Amino acid sequence: MTKDIESELRDQLEQQRQWAAMSPEQKKKHLLQRQKEMLDKFLERNAISRKQYDEGVCALLRAAS
């Protein structure tokens, strides 16, 4: 294996370990943060409208509570 592949595999393994160590609430928060980051990127690249972004963020906030 090349060093890049080995490094990637190590990173993935570490992420899996971190995920396994999280509580359900921490996992939920992490997933919601990732979804928000995705919405931010979509808006930044004009892949969605501001209205769609706002609706998505509101849905995430409802899911968080």
Secondary structure, DSSP 4 states (H G I P E B T S, - for coil): --HHHHHHHHHHHHHHHHHHHS-HHHHHHHHHHHHHHHHHHHHHTTSS-HHHHHHHHHHHHHHH-
